[in-house]
Amino acid sequence: MTKTLIQDGVLIKRYLEGNQAAFETLVQRHKMRIFTSVLAVVNDHYLAEDIFQETFIKIIKSVKSGKYNHEDKVLPWALRIARSLAIDSIRVKKRMPNVVNSDGYDLFETLNMYAPSQEDLQVQKEETRLLHSWINDLPLEQREVLILRNYADLSFKEIAAITDTNINTCIGRMHYAIINLRKMMEKSSVKIK
């Protein structure tokens, strides 16, 4: 049996009619993509959580004030709001913090679900650290497209809408991000699996 998804515009309408669960459904549907896109920009788990919440506060205010007119394009609209808030926070802080979870471990390390041997774990930890470092060394525009494409699983069309550029620019930034990562790998003479 196939479950039919209620369109975002319908959920917004139901929320305006007083159905809180409709808005929760909307948040659950898009939370990973929005959070990941914020994390890609600010590179700080705690700050990303704050910006994620602030994004939905802005969305609620816009919807309740009647300013929402994007029909079923909630995700691109929410991503633009989140990206704007994330960039503003960077301008205020003037630095890029580490991505750590509540236990103080690198977020990229905690995404692993299996239990490798100690040797494998050490190798993987070093590879992850290096890759994380190389990604952070990319120019912001390239890093943003790379993470939105690979970690948030967004299309180039969606990324173009979020970054207020065109698809070709996003593809070009992705291309140069990959080239730059390859150059960094060749310089380090470390092979990442």
Residue pairs with C-beta under 8 A, 6 or more apart in sequence:
5 29
6 22
6 25
7 72
8 26
8 29
8 72
8 73
8 74
8 75
9 71
9 72
9 74
10 22
11 22
11 23
11 25
11 26
11 74
12 22
12 23
12 26
12 63
12 68
12 74
14 22
15 22
15 23
15 26
15 63
16 63
16 64
23 60
26 74
27 56
30 74
30 75
30 78
31 52
32 152
33 75
33 79
33 152
33 153
33 154
34 52
34 55
34 75
34 78
34 79
34 82
35 48
35 49
35 52
36 147
36 148
36 151
36 152
37 79
37 82
37 83
37 86
37 147
37 148
37 152
37 154
37 162
38 48
38 51
38 52
38 55
38 82
38 83
38 85
38 86
39 45
39 48
39 99
39 107
39 147
40 143
40 144
40 147
40 148
40 151
40 152
41 83
41 86
41 87
41 90
41 140
41 144
42 48
42 51
42 86
42 89
42 90
42 96
42 97
43 96
43 97
43 98
43 99
43 136
44 96
44 97
44 98
44 99
44 100
45 99
45 100
45 101
45 102
45 107
47 89
47 97
48 86
51 82
51 85
51 86
51 89
52 82
54 85
55 78
55 81
55 82
55 85
56 78
58 81
58 85
59 68
59 77
59 78
59 81
62 68
68 77
70 76
70 77
75 158
76 158
76 161
76 162
79 154
79 158
79 161
79 162
80 161
80 162
80 164
83 162
83 163
90 96
96 136
98 106
99 106
99 107
99 108
99 132
100 106
100 107
101 107
101 110
103 110
106 128
106 129
106 132
108 128
108 131
108 132
109 125
109 128
112 124
116 124
127 190
127 192
127 193
130 188
130 190
130 192
131 192
134 181
134 184
134 185
135 143
135 146
135 147
135 181
136 143
137 180
137 184
138 146
138 177
138 180
138 181
141 163
141 173
142 173
142 174
142 176
142 177
142 180
143 177
144 163
144 173
145 159
145 163
145 170
145 173
145 174
145 177
146 173
146 174
146 177
146 178
148 154
148 158
148 159
148 162
149 156
149 159
149 174
154 162
156 167
156 170
156 171
156 174
157 167
159 170
160 166
160 167
160 169
160 170
163 169
163 170
185 191
185 192
